[in-house]
Amino acid sequence: MESHQGAHSVLELWKNGAVTKITDGATNAEGSDIVVVGDDVYIAGYEINKSGKHVAKYWKNGIATVLSDTTQFAFATGIEVIDGEVMCRI
């Protein structure tokens, strides 16, 4: 789910040989779990902030949602969507 762009890993989604960049490569990012519900793609993972902390996030169709306090290290390791509710394991 990730590639390297310069010194940073970029979160990417590959579908049928086509790549979609989820993060821009300004900092490291990594995905740990993915789920598809209808036309929506949810990815759990983390992105490193400017302070060097790992911030737990999930992305829905490429739009990030922060799940953790950005002053502590945190990782989203799993994701599930039930009846429209997004649940992440951190």
Secondary structure, 3 states (H helix, E strand, C coil): CEEEECCEEEEEEEECCEEEECCCCCCCEEEEEEEEECCEEEEEEEEECCCCCEEEEEEECCEEEECCCCCCCCCCCEEEEECCEEEEEC
